[in-house]
Amino acid sequence: MEKLKDIGKIDSVCPYCENFLSKRPSRKAKCPHCGKFIFVRTRPLDRKRVLVTESEAEAIENQWARVSRTEFKDYIDPEVFEKEKRALSLRFGCDPSDNDVRWSILNQQLLENSINGNWGLYRNTRLSMGGVLEKEGKFPDSLATYLEVCYLDVNGPSNTGGYQNTELLKKIRPFSPDEAFLAPAVIDRIVELLNQLQLSEEDAKRIFYEHNRRVENNLKLPVTINQAWELLSKEIYLK
């Protein structure tokens, strides 16, 4: 899949005229300076909520459509991959598998994103980890990880590490349920795995609860697992 492009404005700036906005819009709104409509979208690259033009909004929708239903890639830099492979070779005394290298790098990314408060990127890393598990044929673990990704999604994960505007940073919450978005590609993969593993709705609910109790407690998420399952199950089972 083609690498996703960086689209939109993170800060409170009009994507057309680039004038500062005293109030950052949370949905479609007119710019007070140029009068053009500003659109608000979540881009798949890093799960950041960005301000975009109408054409950029269409581009982001096309990006979401291009996200693979069957494979979630990690976009690890080749130089980083080779460096980690050499390090693991020295540690293990033999050449590690490509998936071992990816898993090690993704674990490092997970810790870094957690420390920096980049929960959108943290979510993306967990999605990539689900893809690694699936490649290794660990389908139950992959399913649980994708369900965790959806739990993070209904909480609206934000990235706070890249903001330079200190006043804006004060207003940003690490998780904003009003900005929740369930990615269709992840839902589709969950449905396929549930069918593949021949799991019932009760089985899916049990896995979701057992896996995400720890996530809820560790991250202090605003949306409970009960509320999240109610939302997610409607998407999975089209209730």
Buried (B, 14 or more C-beta within 10 A) or exposed (E): EEEBEEBBBBBBBBBBEEEEBEEBBEEEBEBEEEEEEBBBBBBBBBBBBBBBBBEBBEBBEEBBEEBEEEEBBBEBEEEEBEEBBEEBEEEEEEEBEEEBBBBBBBEEBBEBBBEBBBBBBBBBBBBBBBBBBBBBEBBEBBBBBBBBBBBBBBBBBBBBBBBEBEEBEEEBBBBBBEBBBBBEBBBEBBBBBBEEBEBEEEEBBEBBBEBBEEBBEEBEBBBEBEBBBEBBBEBBEEE
